[in-house]
Amino acid sequence: MVGAGPTGLTTALMLARQGQAVRIIDRNAAPTAESRALVINHRTLDLLRDTGLTEKFLAIGHLVKGLKLTIHGRTKARVDLAIIPHAVRGLLVVPQNFTERLLADALREVGVLVERRTEFMAATMDPHGGDIQLKTGDAHEACRVSWLIGADGADSVVRKALEFDFKGAASAYTWSLVDLELGPEAEPRDIEICLASGFPALFRIPLGGNRHRVLCNGPDVEEMLPENWEPGAIHWQGQFTTPHRMTDRRLLGRGALIGDAAHRHSPAGGRGINLGIEDAVTLAGLIGETSSIDPKLMSREMEEQMRNRFRAWERDRLARTRSTLAVSDRLQALATNPTGWQLFTLPLALRFIGLLPSVRREVLALLTDLQ
């Protein structure tokens, strides 16, 4: 495994729990201290339930109970997330640095440590694995692996080494965010979307207590904070641009790309970390199933069946990624500069969620990522 973010850690954990011999490397000296991704959705909670991590996420996370829409400073609609058909009746907010810590602890419990300050340099792949070149400080190492899995982010060196195209377009938009303390008018149980004609949208995500994250699809989120939120101490702030890109394949022999190494999109929709974890769990499960077959008993027919299963996995992941990028594109357009028509129709749609099953299904699928 190359990359010890949430996607790489999840893959290593799922493989190690199957009894696979796993190495996970990361070029950084320490885990991230920043809480980049936030929302752990319901599909992710279900996928990780057997590991015991779901209960730990619920114990440390902040459960959001509602989704509120404000237009020109006035509350126009609120969705009560108790309508979610799941044991977790809300959206779970867990900062990424906490997520990584829980995953690394779980991995340590099964005897695997992240090898830090270790860089992937090159690979020569074949149908049965690959010969890998690594570097730790000034020391170089050559090793043989049965699988090479790249989860090393948007600038993936594994993707470049395997010569996968990363198609798409760079974002023309700059996002800014700030983690800060707000007053009681900023409801700690609701995610809030603030829209106004001619302005980028504001997204407020409560982190627990009086701490919140506010994002804006523009460079100056601090200047857009409503006065009634009573902005206080700032804990972290930053700017970023996010391209909408994806690879046109996921596999090269026994080399695989998952997570941000294979797809990047706008934070609108909150799918990034969840899509990566889904990549990880499904790939690890397939590797575990196929590696349990004794090579001495493997016939040509069985090898072809195995290859077909990995091709099916690749097709499924590409389809899921295209769907996610399509949703993210639509939400990005809304976040950038909402039209007067959208400001009129969106509150109506949200009010009808409880009345119209078709609308409710669409909204719940977006929020939870459940079928």
Secondary structure as UniProt FT lines:
FT   HELIX           6..17
FT   TURN            18..19
FT   STRAND          24..26
FT   STRAND          39..40
FT   HELIX           42..47
FT   HELIX           49..51
FT   HELIX           53..60
FT   STRAND          62..64
FT   STRAND          66..71
FT   TURN            72..73
FT   STRAND          74..80
FT   HELIX           81..83
FT   STRAND          91..93
FT   HELIX           96..109
FT   TURN            110..111
FT   STRAND          114..116
FT   STRAND          118..126
FT   TURN            127..128
FT   STRAND          129..136
FT   TURN            137..138
FT   STRAND          139..145
FT   STRAND          148..150
FT   TURN            154..155
FT   HELIX           157..161
FT   TURN            162..163
FT   STRAND          166..169
FT   STRAND          175..181
FT   TURN            184..185
FT   TURN            188..189
FT   STRAND          190..195
FT   TURN            197..198
FT   STRAND          202..208
FT   TURN            209..210
FT   STRAND          211..216
FT   HELIX           221..224
FT   HELIX           227..229
FT   STRAND          234..240
FT   STRAND          244..247
FT   STRAND          251..252
FT   TURN            253..254
FT   STRAND          255..257
FT   HELIX           259..261
FT   STRAND          263..264
FT   TURN            268..269
FT   HELIX           272..291
FT   HELIX           295..297
FT   HELIX           300..336
FT   HELIX           340..351
FT   TURN            352..355
FT   HELIX           357..368
//
